[in-house]
Amino acid sequence: MRLVNKYNDYELYEFESQSELKEYVEVNQSILINTKCVDKKKFYGISIKIKESTFIGIFGGVHGIKPSALIARMEKCILISIDEKIYCVDLKGNGMRWVKEFDSVVYEVMKVSDVTFLVICELGVVSLTYKGEKQWEHTSDVITDFELDSNILRLSTYEGEYSLLLDSGNVI
């Protein structure tokens, strides 16, 4: 197991093999997500700093995009993206609250407010509540870059650059 990156609230680790990750999860009595991944090629783990001894193992596919995570302190959960999915894991009981699957690879999960967050995917953006309810969805050409700026999201795609209003998803 090697440390890939340190963030404010968590650390991301990568494992050499599926068996190494499974053994670590079993020994530490941790949760394992994305277990139904068809083509398991990457093996990650997230150690949560705000809750001692909380570790989440993650199976990843061949996309090469590392997991993204966002801790929602008020909701007492962590949102984890891997491949085309977002997992919401309860930090109190380490159980799964919900799972959402999207039509393309998830790049990142970004906090917008205490009520909503954005899921930036390869082919669009979705605004969700922390309960997993969709607020709005915007489909696009392949997103090549993005930036959150106050109440707008700036997107760059192969078709050009434009911005979305965060409260409605409307193009401005």
Sequence and secondary structure as in RCSB ss.txt:
>XXXX:A:sequence
MRLVNKYNDYELYEFESQSELKEYVEVNQSILINTKCVDKKKFYGISIKIKESTFIGIFGGVHGIKPSALIARME
KCILISIDEKIYCVDLKGNGMRWVKEFDSVVYEVMKVSDVTFLVICELGVVSLTYKGEKQWEHTSDVITDFELDS
NILRLSTYEGEYSLLLDSGNVI
>XXXX:A:secstr
 EEEEE SSEEEEE S HHHHHHHHHHTT EEE TT SS  EEEEEEESSSTTEEEEEEE SS    EEEEETTT
TEEEEEETTEEEEEETTT  EEEEEE SS EEEEEE SSSEEEEEETTEEEEEETTS EEEEEE S EEEEEEET
TEEEEEETTEEEEEETTT  B 
